[in-house]
Amino acid sequence: MKRIKTLLLLSPIIIFAGEMEIQLGHHIGKSSYTVELKEQQLKSQLDFPFEFDTVDVAYAYSIGYSIVTLSSSFLLNSDVETGQDYDWQKNQLTVFSTSQNHVDRYIDLGFEISNAIIDDVELLSQFHYKVLDCAWQDTNQMDYVKNQTSYIADKSLEYQQSFYEYLLGFNYRFTFLKDVLFELRPSLSYTVATLTDRHFLRGFYTVQHLRTFGYNVAFSGNYQVTDQSYIVLALQYKRFVDHSLNMNYYNQMDENYMILPSSYRFESGMIGVGYRFSF
């Protein structure tokens, strides 16, 4: 990225000359959580696989020796994946259900500051606010204890996830031949999240408050088209896990409230194709 220090004055707003990137991203991943009551020998696990497309826009400009990047990403389209719900008692599967899992909403708003340490290496700090909401419908359930099946066509569940992520890492750049620039971005992450699972037909909902560490690895290849533009191929993988956090359980029918032991896991991959240009 060229460090551009010229300012364009457009009255009454000051706009920094910089770089703009527009990208189409394809995301694949899974959120899942587990609740286990060891004394009662009860265990439940819900898996929320997702696959969706986004349109991503990033704007970068330089201030002194720092580069500031503002980014946003919004849902373009969602594929239908199969969500799964497991219930065990005494290590025996008692109830199993599958549902069509669809991403209803996805938002990613980002802020990044990077500073050069040595040639081709930058220290980067990022902050992201993300929302990922999923919904289940067309649920098929098998009760192994009663030996009966059931089907629910309507929306049976809604899973709302909101994340605040802070990442600290490095950006390493190297060129291949003359027109290709590669960037490798490994970073550690700290995530604070609120995870709400609403079971409409069963009349209860759960809330988890997550605080955990994870990691993120991003890689991009940039092919120079003109002096001021690139075609970009981007790859990204992220993962974080919390093996021990409380789940607040609220039963709307009898106003029952419990605190349950639980765990949470999130991982996702992304591939994107974009166009970056300077102005």
PLY file of the C-alpha trace (Angstrom):
ply
format ascii 1.0
element vertex 279
property float x
property float y
property float z
element edge 278
property int vertex1
property int vertex2
end_header
0.00 0.00 0.00
1.42 3.36 -0.97
1.71 5.88 1.82
-0.12 8.86 0.44
0.19 12.11 2.37
-1.68 14.50 0.07
-5.01 15.82 1.34
-7.94 16.59 -0.91
-10.10 19.45 0.35
-13.76 19.13 -0.63
-15.71 21.84 1.18
-16.97 21.46 3.81
-15.53 17.92 4.29
-11.85 16.94 4.31
-11.25 13.63 2.52
-7.89 11.90 2.72
-6.48 10.56 -0.52
-5.86 6.87 -0.15
-6.91 3.45 -1.37
-10.32 1.86 -1.79
-11.00 -1.86 -2.07
-14.26 -3.51 -3.07
-14.53 -7.26 -2.57
-16.97 -10.14 -2.82
-16.40 -12.66 -0.04
-17.58 -16.24 0.46
-17.69 -17.44 4.08
-17.91 -21.00 5.42
-17.85 -21.91 9.08
-19.68 -23.11 12.17
-20.77 -21.89 15.59
-21.59 -24.47 18.23
-22.23 -24.69 21.94
-22.50 -27.49 24.48
-24.31 -27.69 27.82
-23.42 -30.52 30.19
-24.82 -31.39 33.62
-22.40 -34.06 34.78
-24.21 -34.99 37.98
-27.46 -35.64 36.08
-25.50 -37.16 33.16
-27.27 -34.83 30.73
-25.65 -33.20 27.73
-26.89 -31.07 24.81
-25.07 -29.73 21.78
-26.24 -27.42 19.00
-24.31 -26.88 15.75
-24.91 -23.87 13.51
-23.02 -24.34 10.23
-23.15 -21.37 7.88
-22.24 -20.45 4.32
-22.91 -17.01 2.91
-21.66 -14.28 0.59
-20.81 -10.69 1.46
-19.92 -7.43 -0.22
-16.95 -5.79 1.50
-15.66 -2.23 1.23
-12.42 -0.90 2.77
-10.92 2.58 2.69
-7.30 3.19 3.75
-5.42 6.44 4.19
-2.18 7.55 5.85
-1.73 9.86 8.82
1.94 10.55 9.44
3.64 7.16 9.67
0.43 5.25 10.32
-2.11 3.78 7.93
-5.74 3.85 9.03
-8.25 1.47 7.43
-12.02 1.64 7.77
-13.92 -1.42 6.58
-17.46 -2.70 6.34
-19.02 -5.98 5.27
-22.68 -6.82 4.71
-24.69 -9.91 3.85
-25.34 -10.45 0.16
-26.73 -13.98 0.06
-27.01 -17.01 2.36
-26.96 -20.68 1.49
-29.05 -23.17 3.46
-27.04 -25.45 5.74
-28.14 -28.23 8.10
-28.25 -27.29 11.78
-28.11 -30.13 14.30
-29.38 -30.49 17.87
-28.25 -33.40 20.08
-29.50 -34.49 23.51
-27.77 -37.24 25.50
-28.62 -38.93 28.77
-26.15 -41.32 30.39
-24.05 -41.18 27.19
-27.02 -42.38 25.12
-28.47 -40.21 22.37
-32.09 -39.53 23.32
-33.23 -36.79 20.92
-31.72 -35.68 17.61
-33.02 -33.06 15.21
-31.94 -31.43 11.97
-33.09 -28.07 10.65
-32.47 -25.77 7.73
-30.06 -23.13 9.02
-30.10 -19.77 7.23
-28.09 -16.61 7.96
-30.57 -13.76 8.42
-28.10 -10.98 9.14
-24.36 -10.37 8.98
-22.52 -7.11 9.67
-18.80 -6.47 10.12
-17.55 -2.94 10.87
-13.79 -2.63 11.26
-11.11 -0.13 12.24
-7.38 -0.77 11.80
-4.13 1.08 12.46
-0.82 -0.20 11.11
2.73 1.11 11.57
5.92 0.07 9.81
8.47 -1.68 12.03
11.07 -2.59 9.42
10.95 -2.85 5.66
7.97 -4.94 4.53
6.78 -5.63 8.11
4.04 -3.70 9.90
2.51 -3.93 13.35
-1.27 -3.85 13.06
-4.07 -3.35 15.55
-7.70 -4.01 14.61
-11.11 -3.62 16.19
-14.27 -5.23 14.75
-17.92 -5.17 15.64
-19.77 -8.14 14.12
-23.30 -9.49 14.07
-24.16 -13.00 12.85
-27.79 -14.08 13.20
-29.09 -17.51 12.15
-32.58 -19.02 12.04
-33.88 -22.60 11.90
-36.95 -23.92 10.13
-38.13 -27.19 8.53
-37.09 -29.15 11.62
-37.11 -32.96 11.66
-36.82 -34.48 15.13
-36.28 -38.05 16.26
-37.09 -38.99 19.86
-35.28 -42.27 20.54
-36.85 -42.70 23.99
-40.42 -42.47 22.70
-39.45 -43.90 19.31
-41.32 -41.22 17.39
-40.58 -38.53 14.84
-41.96 -35.03 14.40
-41.75 -32.25 11.82
-41.97 -28.47 12.29
-42.20 -26.29 9.19
-42.20 -22.88 10.92
-39.23 -21.06 12.38
-38.27 -23.00 15.49
-35.11 -21.27 16.64
-33.17 -18.04 16.28
-29.50 -17.71 17.20
-28.17 -14.17 17.60
-24.43 -13.57 17.94
-22.82 -10.16 18.46
-19.03 -9.88 18.73
-16.51 -7.23 19.74
-13.10 -8.36 18.52
-9.66 -6.89 19.14
-6.75 -8.24 17.10
-3.03 -7.59 17.40
-0.63 -8.94 14.81
1.77 -8.35 11.95
1.53 -7.72 8.24
4.41 -9.15 6.21
4.71 -8.21 2.52
6.83 -9.71 -0.20
6.84 -9.42 -3.98
6.93 -12.19 -6.56
8.38 -11.37 -9.94
7.36 -7.78 -10.65
3.59 -7.43 -10.63
2.50 -9.68 -7.75
2.47 -8.61 -4.10
1.74 -11.11 -1.31
0.62 -10.21 2.21
0.56 -12.51 5.24
-1.28 -11.36 8.38
-1.15 -13.57 11.49
-2.76 -12.12 14.62
-4.07 -13.00 18.06
-7.61 -12.03 18.98
-9.59 -11.24 22.09
-13.36 -11.54 21.70
-16.22 -10.33 23.85
-19.58 -11.67 22.66
-23.23 -12.03 23.59
-24.86 -15.23 22.28
-28.64 -15.56 22.47
-30.52 -18.71 21.48
-34.32 -18.36 21.29
-36.42 -21.54 21.14
-39.83 -20.28 20.04
-41.84 -23.49 20.20
-40.34 -24.73 23.48
-40.76 -21.39 25.25
-37.25 -20.67 26.53
-34.10 -18.83 25.58
-30.46 -18.90 26.67
-27.77 -16.24 26.89
-24.00 -16.71 27.01
-21.51 -13.92 27.70
-18.21 -14.84 26.10
-14.69 -13.55 26.77
-11.93 -15.55 25.14
-8.72 -15.52 23.11
-8.25 -16.91 19.62
-6.27 -16.43 16.45
-6.72 -15.16 12.91
-4.63 -15.77 9.78
-5.15 -13.79 6.57
-3.34 -14.07 3.24
-3.75 -12.10 0.03
-2.26 -12.05 -3.43
-2.32 -8.72 -5.28
-1.81 -8.57 -9.04
-0.95 -5.11 -10.33
-3.17 -4.09 -13.25
-2.11 -0.44 -13.57
0.15 1.86 -11.58
-2.71 2.55 -9.17
-4.86 -0.58 -9.18
-4.71 -4.26 -8.17
-6.83 -7.38 -8.49
-6.88 -9.06 -5.07
-7.39 -12.68 -4.01
-7.90 -12.93 -0.23
-8.00 -15.91 2.17
-8.78 -15.85 5.89
-9.24 -18.32 8.74
-10.22 -17.60 12.34
-10.96 -19.67 15.41
-11.73 -19.14 19.08
-13.02 -21.44 21.82
-14.25 -21.00 25.39
-14.38 -24.32 27.24
-15.95 -22.95 30.41
-18.57 -20.21 30.55
-21.93 -19.78 32.20
-25.19 -20.00 30.28
-28.23 -18.15 31.59
-31.39 -20.19 30.95
-34.78 -18.42 30.96
-38.05 -20.36 30.74
-40.76 -17.98 29.56
-43.61 -20.30 30.53
-42.93 -20.59 34.27
-40.38 -17.74 34.60
-37.75 -20.25 35.64
-34.13 -19.08 35.63
-30.98 -21.20 35.88
-27.24 -20.86 35.40
-25.80 -23.79 33.45
-22.20 -24.78 32.63
-21.46 -24.57 28.92
-18.81 -24.17 26.24
-18.65 -22.40 22.86
-16.68 -22.84 19.65
-16.42 -20.67 16.54
-14.41 -21.14 13.37
-14.75 -19.74 9.88
-12.93 -19.43 6.59
-13.28 -16.84 3.86
-12.19 -16.52 0.25
-12.65 -13.22 -1.54
-11.96 -11.56 -4.88
-11.66 -7.80 -5.04
-10.37 -4.72 -6.83
-8.17 -2.13 -5.10
-7.31 1.29 -6.48
-5.60 4.49 -5.35
-6.97 7.99 -5.71
0 1
1 2
2 3
3 4
4 5
5 6
6 7
7 8
8 9
9 10
10 11
11 12
12 13
13 14
14 15
15 16
16 17
17 18
18 19
19 20
20 21
21 22
22 23
23 24
24 25
25 26
26 27
27 28
28 29
29 30
30 31
31 32
32 33
33 34
34 35
35 36
36 37
37 38
38 39
39 40
40 41
41 42
42 43
43 44
44 45
45 46
46 47
47 48
48 49
49 50
50 51
51 52
52 53
53 54
54 55
55 56
56 57
57 58
58 59
59 60
60 61
61 62
62 63
63 64
64 65
65 66
66 67
67 68
68 69
69 70
70 71
71 72
72 73
73 74
74 75
75 76
76 77
77 78
78 79
79 80
80 81
81 82
82 83
83 84
84 85
85 86
86 87
87 88
88 89
89 90
90 91
91 92
92 93
93 94
94 95
95 96
96 97
97 98
98 99
99 100
100 101
101 102
102 103
103 104
104 105
105 106
106 107
107 108
108 109
109 110
110 111
111 112
112 113
113 114
114 115
115 116
116 117
117 118
118 119
119 120
120 121
121 122
122 123
123 124
124 125
125 126
126 127
127 128
128 129
129 130
130 131
131 132
132 133
133 134
134 135
135 136
136 137
137 138
138 139
139 140
140 141
141 142
142 143
143 144
144 145
145 146
146 147
147 148
148 149
149 150
150 151
151 152
152 153
153 154
154 155
155 156
156 157
157 158
158 159
159 160
160 161
161 162
162 163
163 164
164 165
165 166
166 167
167 168
168 169
169 170
170 171
171 172
172 173
173 174
174 175
175 176
176 177
177 178
178 179
179 180
180 181
181 182
182 183
183 184
184 185
185 186
186 187
187 188
188 189
189 190
190 191
191 192
192 193
193 194
194 195
195 196
196 197
197 198
198 199
199 200
200 201
201 202
202 203
203 204
204 205
205 206
206 207
207 208
208 209
209 210
210 211
211 212
212 213
213 214
214 215
215 216
216 217
217 218
218 219
219 220
220 221
221 222
222 223
223 224
224 225
225 226
226 227
227 228
228 229
229 230
230 231
231 232
232 233
233 234
234 235
235 236
236 237
237 238
238 239
239 240
240 241
241 242
242 243
243 244
244 245
245 246
246 247
247 248
248 249
249 250
250 251
251 252
252 253
253 254
254 255
255 256
256 257
257 258
258 259
259 260
260 261
261 262
262 263
263 264
264 265
265 266
266 267
267 268
268 269
269 270
270 271
271 272
272 273
273 274
274 275
275 276
276 277
277 278
